[in-house]
Amino acid sequence: MKKLLITGASGFLGRRIADFYAETYEIAAPTHKELDITDPDSTAFVLKKYQPDVIIHCAAMSDVGRCEKDPEQSWKINVAGSVNIAKAAGEINAKCILCSSDQVYFSRLETDNAKAHREEEELRPGNLYGREKLKAEQECLSLNPDCILLRLTWMYDVKPGRPGEHGDFFRTLLPKLSGAEAIPFPVYDRRGITDVCEVVRNMGKTFELPGGVYNFGSPNENNVYETVRRAFADAGLDTGRLRKNEEAFRANPRNLAMCQEKINRHNIFFSDTADGMAKNLIWALKNL
């Protein structure tokens, strides 16, 4: 049985990957106390100790606001930590899967917000987190060209999470369904929003990909308001409670939508954002 090492295995994505592949792989999930990714010697020692066949690097400081408040620490984790993992993986010939973000597309050089972003675009991210993720991609591929960089979208899980787990799209939305108040969503924000279960199921297919950067999440052609409105209609829910939030992102309309053509060529597919939401809304109404 092959060995799979997961960093950040107590987090939102890492824990689900560890649970899903537990019967297929021997799972190594070192804690932060055991594996300090900001220390290159510690990282190399732990990876040599476990000798994994595949490494999935999920550990990150992903709170955008926290990164802005503590840029030194976020750089150590998001950039230096990723570089340490990629370098150590190369030294033991382990396949290295690194989790990046759609935030690298925030404020690209071109201004055509109608297009879904492609991996080969020239980028200039508009926030620190996006700049860190882009820098990590570049440094990791330079050190270890076999690395797989997955640009992930915002993810959700319709099923209840562990106590203390951060909120996501569905955990914010579901409690509101039983109320009567209006539910606002932004019109100046376009992005893919992905069922984490699809990300986890597709993760195993990435182990055979050639090195490089891949958009990895649900496509979306509409803004968030129109996306949710379509999902509500397809799920048989009243769309009359939905309201347009025309203030958020008005000054700087955001387009983080990603083109999936590259990953599709490797037979990896994700549900359209609204279709995935509708499916999970129907499930939630029947089971929760």
Buried (B, 14 or more C-beta within 10 A) or exposed (E): EEBBBBBBBBBBBBBBBBEBBEEEBBBBBBEEEEBBBBBBEBBBBBBEEBEBBBBBBBBBBBEBEEBEEBBEEBBBBBBBBBBBBBBBBBEBEBBBBBBBBBBBBBBBEEEEEEEBBEBEBEBBBBBBBBBBBBBBBBBBBEBBEBBBBBBBBBBBBBBEBEEEBEEBBBBEBBEEBEEEEEBBBBBBBBBBBBBBBBBBEBBBEBBEBEBBBBBBBBBBBBBBBBBBBBBBBBBEBEEEBBEBBEEBBEEEBBBBBBBBEBBEEEEBEBBBBBBBBBBBBBEBEEEE
